[in-house]
């Protein structure tokens, strides 16, 4: 499984890691006993087209060689479903989302946050960590529900009992998710949403910290975040710097975090840093145990966060300026495009953005790789987003491709989507974060701005520029008011 994680572009969350490990053990026992499972042939065909199936097949091949067993394709498919429905394990801070890739989830999450604000009476719209956390959580959760995989939350009853207002707000958020995705959202998922909301509410009162701590957990990112926020609320002299895995604990990695202590939901006997074991809901007795530790230990000296200089801030804002200029200067419109098939559209799209033969080939490959993850279609507006990051280009580029006749694309579920216009966007592979954010704003306009959508569908260049000018003028004003900070030096 560790070899599998090396091939993934993310680490499995602890709950997904444990669930897959248990599934593999049960599968091996089942095969040894001569039992067989079956899977719907259409679902199998869809699963086999995913990248996760290839990785699952490699995992199974290694297991088969070790155990001298023949593992059927249906077992590989179920392992693939675990991977497709898993979520990544990452840091509590400095996480990123791409509005380009996650535009629908971002839009959906913002609607949920607006509802939670009204229910809880707390302003949450400016909490970027809440937005990122929910987007990252919802993506695998939606997949698990659609794949009919169980979503288990061991804290469900505790949350319903002790955090009733949060749970009620989360249920209203879950209703939005159910309606938008046409799925039945279980109470266990609403409880996870409540954890994220609870973390955000408590962050509003987060004080200045002195002790540097990490939270370790085996029941998933949601529980870790809840515990982290509880700690920050209850202890004014604790700074939660990161979330770490108790299942794959590594002393060398932990040493780089320069921690004073680890607060964990399980014992970690191999840790060289002091570990305090608590429950995710943090009882009074456990709080006292932490207080005893803090009163008997000396915290590391932590440097305060320093604002960047004016010159450094202007440099960041200049990157936003540069990104906007690149979009406006490299903006193209292609009318009456003769659509034949998706493969030729991708090749033609690469040709529209660059003229060098090698660059065309590389860009087409990158567009194809991104498209293999699933087509990005705005169903309501009949717009397809074709996009990627590529080393074949050096500047942000955008093109509107208007086909002579509408065409249809099938998604992985076999559903047909009618397309009236294609938006082509590309960013340099090693371009700035600010540049990618500029492109993401265009995705946002394609969801929220009806005037921009109408101008795009009519390929009205003058109106498109006018809408972009208004939006990016406001965008730059907002960026100029942000407080930027240097990385801490310890």
C-alpha positions as CSV (number, residue, x, y, z in Angstrom):
1,X,0.0,0.0,0.0
2,X,2.9,2.4,0.6
3,X,4.2,1.6,-2.9
4,X,0.7,2.4,-4.1
5,X,0.7,5.8,-2.3
6,X,4.0,6.7,-4.0
7,X,2.3,6.3,-7.4
8,X,-0.8,8.4,-6.4
9,X,-0.6,12.2,-6.6
10,X,-1.8,12.3,-3.0
11,X,-1.7,10.4,0.3
12,X,-4.7,8.5,1.4
13,X,-6.5,9.9,4.5
14,X,-6.2,7.6,7.5
15,X,-9.7,6.4,7.4
16,X,-9.4,5.6,3.6
17,X,-6.0,3.9,4.3
18,X,-7.4,1.7,7.1
19,X,-10.6,0.9,5.1
20,X,-8.6,-0.3,2.1
21,X,-6.2,-2.3,4.3
22,X,-9.1,-4.1,5.9
23,X,-10.8,-4.6,2.5
24,X,-7.6,-6.2,1.1
25,X,-7.2,-8.6,4.0
26,X,-10.9,-9.7,3.7
27,X,-10.5,-10.1,-0.1
28,X,-7.5,-12.4,0.3
29,X,-9.3,-14.5,2.9
30,X,-12.4,-14.7,0.6
31,X,-10.4,-15.8,-2.4
32,X,-8.6,-18.4,-0.3
33,X,-11.9,-19.8,0.8
34,X,-13.1,-20.0,-2.8
35,X,-15.8,-17.3,-2.6
36,X,-16.3,-15.0,-5.5
37,X,-17.9,-11.6,-5.8
38,X,-19.6,-10.1,-8.9
39,X,-20.0,-6.6,-10.3
40,X,-22.3,-5.0,-12.9
41,X,-20.6,-5.2,-16.3
42,X,-21.4,-1.6,-17.2
43,X,-20.0,-0.4,-13.9
44,X,-16.9,-2.6,-14.5
45,X,-16.4,-1.1,-17.9
46,X,-16.6,2.5,-16.5
47,X,-14.2,1.7,-13.6
48,X,-11.6,0.1,-16.0
49,X,-11.2,3.4,-17.9
50,X,-9.9,5.1,-14.7
51,X,-6.3,5.7,-13.7
52,X,-7.1,4.2,-10.3
53,X,-7.9,0.9,-12.0
54,X,-4.4,0.6,-13.4
55,X,-2.9,1.3,-10.0
56,X,-5.2,-1.2,-8.3
57,X,-4.2,-3.8,-10.9
58,X,-0.5,-3.2,-10.1
59,X,-1.3,-3.6,-6.4
60,X,-3.3,-6.8,-7.0
61,X,-0.5,-8.2,-9.2
62,X,2.0,-7.7,-6.3
63,X,-0.4,-9.3,-3.9
64,X,-1.1,-12.3,-6.2
65,X,2.6,-12.9,-6.6
66,X,3.1,-12.9,-2.8
67,X,0.1,-15.1,-2.0
68,X,0.2,-17.4,-5.1
69,X,-3.5,-16.6,-5.6
70,X,-5.4,-15.7,-8.8
71,X,-7.3,-12.5,-8.0
72,X,-10.3,-11.9,-10.3
73,X,-11.1,-8.6,-12.1
74,X,-14.1,-7.9,-9.9
75,X,-11.9,-7.7,-6.9
76,X,-9.7,-5.2,-8.7
77,X,-12.8,-3.1,-9.5
78,X,-13.8,-3.0,-5.8
79,X,-10.3,-1.9,-4.8
80,X,-10.5,0.8,-7.5
81,X,-13.8,2.0,-6.0
82,X,-12.0,2.4,-2.7
83,X,-9.3,4.6,-4.3
84,X,-11.9,6.6,-6.3
85,X,-13.8,7.3,-3.1
86,X,-10.8,8.2,-1.0
87,X,-9.6,11.6,0.1
88,X,-6.1,12.9,0.5
89,X,-4.3,13.5,3.8
90,X,-2.6,16.9,4.0
91,X,-1.6,19.8,6.1
92,X,-4.1,21.9,8.0
93,X,-2.5,25.1,6.5
94,X,-1.1,26.1,3.1
95,X,-3.5,23.9,1.2
96,X,-4.6,24.9,-2.3
97,X,-7.5,24.3,-4.5
98,X,-7.8,25.1,-8.2
99,X,-11.0,26.9,-9.2
100,X,-10.2,25.7,-12.7
101,X,-10.5,22.0,-11.8
102,X,-12.9,22.4,-8.8
103,X,-15.2,25.1,-10.1
104,X,-18.4,23.2,-9.5
105,X,-17.4,22.1,-6.0
106,X,-16.3,25.6,-5.1
107,X,-19.6,27.0,-6.3
108,X,-21.5,24.3,-4.4
109,X,-19.4,24.8,-1.2
110,X,-20.0,28.6,-1.3
111,X,-23.7,28.0,-1.4
112,X,-23.4,25.7,1.6
113,X,-21.3,28.2,3.5
114,X,-23.9,31.0,2.9
115,X,-26.6,28.7,4.3
116,X,-24.5,27.9,7.3
117,X,-23.8,31.6,8.0
118,X,-27.6,32.3,8.1
119,X,-28.2,29.3,10.4
120,X,-25.3,30.0,12.8
121,X,-25.2,33.8,12.7
122,X,-21.4,33.8,12.1
123,X,-19.7,35.3,9.1
124,X,-17.8,32.5,7.4
125,X,-17.4,33.7,3.8
126,X,-13.8,34.9,4.4
127,X,-12.6,31.6,5.9
128,X,-10.4,30.2,3.2
129,X,-9.6,27.2,5.3
130,X,-13.3,26.3,5.5
131,X,-13.7,26.6,1.8
132,X,-10.6,24.5,1.0
133,X,-11.4,21.9,3.7
134,X,-15.0,21.4,2.5
135,X,-14.1,21.2,-1.2
136,X,-11.4,18.7,-0.5
137,X,-13.8,16.7,1.7
138,X,-16.8,16.8,-0.6
139,X,-15.1,15.5,-3.7
140,X,-14.4,12.0,-2.4
141,X,-17.6,11.9,-0.3
142,X,-19.7,12.5,-3.4
143,X,-17.8,9.7,-5.2
144,X,-18.4,7.3,-2.3
145,X,-22.1,8.1,-2.2
146,X,-22.4,7.6,-6.0
147,X,-20.4,4.4,-5.8
148,X,-22.7,3.2,-3.0
149,X,-19.7,2.9,-0.6
150,X,-20.6,3.4,3.1
151,X,-19.7,6.7,4.8
152,X,-19.2,5.9,8.5
153,X,-18.7,8.6,11.1
154,X,-18.0,7.2,14.6
155,X,-18.8,10.6,16.2
156,X,-22.2,11.0,14.6
157,X,-24.2,10.4,17.8
158,X,-21.9,12.6,19.9
159,X,-22.2,15.5,17.4
160,X,-26.0,15.2,17.3
161,X,-26.1,15.3,21.1
162,X,-23.5,17.9,21.9
163,X,-23.5,20.1,18.9
164,X,-27.1,20.2,17.9
165,X,-27.0,23.7,16.3
166,X,-24.0,22.8,14.2
167,X,-25.6,19.5,13.1
168,X,-28.9,21.3,12.1
169,X,-26.9,23.8,10.0
170,X,-24.9,21.0,8.5
171,X,-28.1,19.1,7.5
172,X,-29.3,22.1,5.6
173,X,-26.0,22.3,3.8
174,X,-26.3,18.5,3.1
175,X,-29.7,19.2,1.6
176,X,-28.1,21.6,-0.9
177,X,-25.5,18.9,-1.7
178,X,-28.3,16.3,-2.2
179,X,-30.3,18.6,-4.5
180,X,-27.4,19.7,-6.6
181,X,-25.8,16.3,-7.0
182,X,-29.0,14.3,-7.1
183,X,-27.9,12.0,-4.3
184,X,-29.1,10.9,-0.9
185,X,-26.8,12.3,1.7
186,X,-26.6,10.3,5.0
187,X,-26.5,11.7,8.5
188,X,-22.9,10.5,8.8
189,X,-21.9,12.9,6.0
190,X,-23.8,15.8,7.6
191,X,-21.8,15.1,10.8
192,X,-18.6,15.5,8.8
193,X,-19.8,18.8,7.4
194,X,-20.7,19.9,11.0
195,X,-17.1,19.2,12.0
196,X,-15.8,21.6,9.3
197,X,-18.3,24.3,10.3
198,X,-17.5,23.8,14.0
199,X,-13.8,24.3,13.2
200,X,-14.5,27.5,11.3
201,X,-16.7,28.9,14.1
202,X,-14.0,28.2,16.7
203,X,-11.3,29.8,14.5
204,X,-13.1,33.1,14.8
205,X,-11.9,33.2,18.4
206,X,-8.4,31.7,17.7
207,X,-5.9,33.4,20.0
208,X,-2.1,34.0,19.7
209,X,-0.3,30.7,20.4
210,X,3.0,29.8,22.1
211,X,3.3,26.1,22.2
212,X,3.7,24.4,18.8
213,X,1.7,21.2,18.5
214,X,0.5,18.7,15.9
215,X,-2.7,16.7,15.9
216,X,-2.5,13.0,15.1
217,X,-5.6,10.9,14.2
218,X,-6.7,7.7,12.6
219,X,-10.3,8.5,12.1
220,X,-10.0,10.9,9.2
221,X,-9.3,14.6,8.5
222,X,-12.7,15.8,9.8
223,X,-12.0,14.4,13.3
224,X,-8.5,15.9,13.2
225,X,-9.8,19.3,12.3
226,X,-12.4,19.2,15.0
227,X,-9.8,18.3,17.7
228,X,-7.4,20.9,16.3
229,X,-10.1,23.6,16.7
230,X,-11.1,22.4,20.2
231,X,-7.5,22.7,21.3
232,X,-7.1,26.2,19.8
233,X,-10.2,27.3,21.6
234,X,-9.4,25.8,25.0
235,X,-5.7,26.6,25.1
236,X,-4.6,30.1,24.4
237,X,-1.0,29.1,24.4
238,X,-1.2,26.3,21.8
239,X,-0.6,26.7,18.1
240,X,-1.7,23.8,15.9
241,X,0.8,23.7,13.1
242,X,-0.2,20.6,11.2
243,X,-2.2,17.4,11.0
244,X,-0.2,14.2,10.9
245,X,-1.0,10.5,10.4
246,X,-0.7,8.1,13.3
247,X,-0.8,5.2,10.9
248,X,2.2,6.2,8.9
249,X,4.1,8.1,11.6
250,X,7.6,9.2,10.7
251,X,10.0,10.7,13.3
252,X,12.2,12.3,10.6
253,X,9.2,14.3,9.1
254,X,8.0,15.2,12.6
255,X,11.4,16.5,13.5
256,X,11.2,19.1,10.7
257,X,7.9,20.4,12.2
258,X,9.8,21.6,15.4
259,X,7.0,20.5,17.7
260,X,6.6,20.9,21.5
261,X,4.0,18.1,21.7
262,X,1.6,15.9,19.7
263,X,-2.0,15.6,20.7
264,X,-3.2,12.2,19.4
265,X,-6.4,10.1,19.4
266,X,-4.2,7.0,19.7
267,X,-0.9,6.2,21.4
268,X,2.3,6.6,19.3
269,X,5.0,4.7,21.3
270,X,7.7,5.4,18.7
271,X,7.4,9.2,18.9
272,X,10.4,11.2,20.1
273,X,8.1,14.1,20.7
274,X,5.8,14.0,23.8
275,X,2.4,12.5,23.0
276,X,-0.8,13.3,24.9
277,X,-3.7,10.8,24.0
278,X,-7.2,12.3,24.0
279,X,-10.6,11.7,22.3
280,X,-11.6,13.9,19.4
281,X,-14.2,15.7,21.6
282,X,-11.6,16.5,24.3
283,X,-13.0,15.8,27.8
284,X,-12.4,18.0,30.8
285,X,-10.0,15.3,32.3
286,X,-8.0,15.3,29.0
287,X,-7.9,19.1,29.0
288,X,-6.4,18.9,32.5
289,X,-3.8,16.5,31.3
290,X,-2.7,18.9,28.6
291,X,-2.7,21.8,31.1
292,X,-0.4,19.7,33.4
293,X,2.0,19.2,30.5
294,X,2.0,22.9,29.5
295,X,2.6,24.0,33.1
296,X,5.6,21.7,33.5
297,X,7.3,22.2,30.1
298,X,9.0,25.1,28.4
299,X,7.7,26.1,24.9
300,X,10.1,26.6,22.0
301,X,10.8,30.2,21.1
302,X,8.5,31.1,18.2
303,X,9.1,34.1,16.0
304,X,6.0,36.3,15.4
305,X,4.6,36.4,11.9
306,X,6.0,39.4,10.1
307,X,4.2,41.3,7.4
308,X,6.1,41.5,4.1
309,X,7.6,44.7,2.9
310,X,5.8,47.1,0.6
311,X,8.2,46.1,-2.2
312,X,7.4,42.4,-1.7
313,X,3.7,43.1,-1.6
314,X,3.9,45.0,-4.9
315,X,5.8,42.1,-6.4
316,X,2.9,39.8,-5.6
317,X,0.4,42.2,-6.9
318,X,2.5,42.6,-10.0
319,X,2.2,38.9,-10.7
320,X,-1.6,39.3,-10.6
321,X,-1.2,42.3,-13.0
322,X,1.0,40.2,-15.3
323,X,-1.4,37.3,-15.3
324,X,-4.3,39.6,-16.3
325,X,-2.2,41.2,-19.1
326,X,-1.3,37.8,-20.4
327,X,-5.0,36.8,-20.5
328,X,-6.0,39.9,-22.3
329,X,-3.0,39.8,-24.8
330,X,-3.3,36.1,-25.5
331,X,-7.1,36.1,-25.9
332,X,-8.4,34.5,-29.1
333,X,-11.8,33.7,-30.7
334,X,-12.4,30.9,-33.3
335,X,-15.8,30.9,-34.9
336,X,-17.4,28.3,-37.1
337,X,-15.2,25.5,-35.9
338,X,-15.8,22.1,-37.6
339,X,-16.1,19.6,-34.7
340,X,-15.5,16.0,-35.7
341,X,-14.5,14.3,-32.4
342,X,-12.9,15.0,-29.1
343,X,-9.4,13.8,-30.1
344,X,-9.3,16.2,-33.0
345,X,-10.7,19.0,-30.9
346,X,-7.8,18.5,-28.5
347,X,-5.2,18.5,-31.3
348,X,-6.7,21.6,-32.9
349,X,-6.9,23.3,-29.5
350,X,-3.1,22.8,-29.1
351,X,-2.5,24.2,-32.5
352,X,-4.6,27.3,-31.7
353,X,-2.4,28.1,-28.7
354,X,1.1,27.4,-30.1
355,X,2.8,27.1,-33.5
356,X,5.9,25.0,-32.7
357,X,5.5,21.4,-33.7
358,X,7.1,20.0,-30.5
359,X,5.0,22.3,-28.4
360,X,1.8,21.4,-30.2
361,X,2.4,17.7,-29.5
362,X,3.2,18.3,-25.8
363,X,0.3,20.6,-25.2
364,X,-2.1,18.1,-26.9
365,X,-0.8,15.4,-24.6
366,X,-1.3,17.6,-21.5
367,X,-4.8,18.5,-22.6
368,X,-5.6,14.8,-23.2
369,X,-4.2,13.8,-19.8
370,X,-6.4,16.4,-18.1
371,X,-9.4,15.4,-20.1
372,X,-8.9,11.7,-19.1
373,X,-9.8,12.7,-15.5
374,X,-13.2,13.7,-16.8
375,X,-14.7,16.3,-19.1
376,X,-15.5,19.7,-17.5
377,X,-18.9,20.7,-18.7
378,X,-21.2,23.5,-17.5
379,X,-24.4,21.6,-18.3
380,X,-26.8,24.5,-17.8
381,X,-24.9,26.9,-20.1
382,X,-23.7,24.2,-22.5
383,X,-20.1,25.3,-22.2
384,X,-17.1,22.9,-22.1
385,X,-13.9,23.9,-20.4
386,X,-10.8,22.4,-22.0
387,X,-7.7,23.3,-19.9
388,X,-4.4,22.1,-18.5
389,X,-1.0,23.2,-17.2
390,X,1.8,22.5,-19.7
391,X,5.6,23.1,-20.1
392,X,4.8,23.7,-23.8
393,X,3.7,27.3,-23.1
394,X,5.3,30.2,-21.2
395,X,2.3,32.5,-20.7
396,X,-1.4,32.2,-19.8
397,X,-3.6,31.7,-22.8
398,X,-7.3,31.6,-23.4
399,X,-9.4,30.9,-26.5
400,X,-13.1,30.7,-27.2
401,X,-14.0,28.0,-29.8
402,X,-17.5,28.4,-31.3
403,X,-18.4,25.4,-33.3
404,X,-20.5,25.9,-36.5
405,X,-23.0,23.4,-35.1
406,X,-23.7,22.2,-31.6
407,X,-22.3,18.8,-30.7
408,X,-22.7,16.3,-27.9
409,X,-20.2,14.7,-25.5
410,X,-20.8,11.6,-23.4
411,X,-19.5,11.6,-19.8
412,X,-18.2,8.5,-18.0
413,X,-21.8,7.7,-16.9
414,X,-22.9,7.6,-20.6
415,X,-25.0,10.8,-20.3
416,X,-25.0,13.1,-23.3
417,X,-24.1,16.8,-22.8
418,X,-24.9,19.4,-25.5
419,X,-22.0,21.8,-26.2
420,X,-22.4,25.2,-27.8
421,X,-19.0,26.7,-27.0
422,X,-15.6,25.5,-25.8
423,X,-13.4,27.6,-23.5
424,X,-9.8,26.7,-23.9
425,X,-7.4,27.8,-21.1
426,X,-3.7,26.9,-20.5
427,X,-1.2,27.9,-17.9
428,X,2.6,27.3,-17.8
429,X,3.6,24.2,-15.8
430,X,5.9,26.3,-13.6
431,X,3.9,29.5,-13.7
432,X,3.0,31.6,-10.7
433,X,0.2,30.7,-8.3
434,X,-1.2,34.2,-9.0
435,X,-1.4,33.5,-12.7
436,X,-3.4,30.3,-12.2
437,X,-5.7,32.2,-9.9
438,X,-6.3,34.7,-12.6
439,X,-7.4,31.9,-15.0
440,X,-9.6,30.5,-12.2
441,X,-11.4,33.8,-12.0
442,X,-12.6,33.2,-15.6
443,X,-14.0,29.9,-14.6
444,X,-15.8,31.7,-11.8
445,X,-17.3,34.2,-14.2
446,X,-18.5,31.4,-16.4
447,X,-20.6,30.2,-13.4
448,X,-21.7,33.4,-11.7
449,X,-21.8,36.2,-14.3
450,X,-24.7,36.0,-16.7
451,X,-23.5,38.9,-18.8
452,X,-20.1,37.3,-19.3
453,X,-21.7,34.0,-20.2
454,X,-23.9,35.7,-22.8
455,X,-21.0,37.5,-24.3
456,X,-18.9,34.3,-24.5
457,X,-21.7,32.4,-26.2
458,X,-22.2,35.2,-28.7
459,X,-18.4,35.5,-29.1
460,X,-18.8,39.2,-28.7
461,X,-15.2,40.3,-28.1
462,X,-16.0,43.9,-27.0
463,X,-18.4,42.8,-24.4
464,X,-16.2,40.0,-23.2
465,X,-13.3,42.5,-22.7
466,X,-15.7,44.9,-20.9
467,X,-16.8,42.2,-18.4
468,X,-13.2,41.1,-17.8
469,X,-12.2,44.7,-17.2
470,X,-14.8,45.3,-14.6
471,X,-14.2,42.0,-12.8
472,X,-10.4,42.2,-12.8
473,X,-10.4,45.8,-11.7
474,X,-12.4,44.7,-8.6
475,X,-10.2,41.6,-8.2
476,X,-7.0,43.7,-8.1
477,X,-8.6,46.1,-5.6
478,X,-9.3,43.1,-3.3
479,X,-5.8,41.7,-3.7
480,X,-4.2,45.1,-2.8
481,X,-6.1,45.1,0.6
482,X,-4.9,41.6,1.6
483,X,-2.4,41.3,4.5
484,X,0.5,39.2,3.3
485,X,2.9,37.5,5.7
486,X,6.4,36.0,5.5
487,X,7.0,32.4,6.3
488,X,8.0,32.0,10.0
489,X,11.7,31.4,10.8
490,X,12.4,29.1,13.7
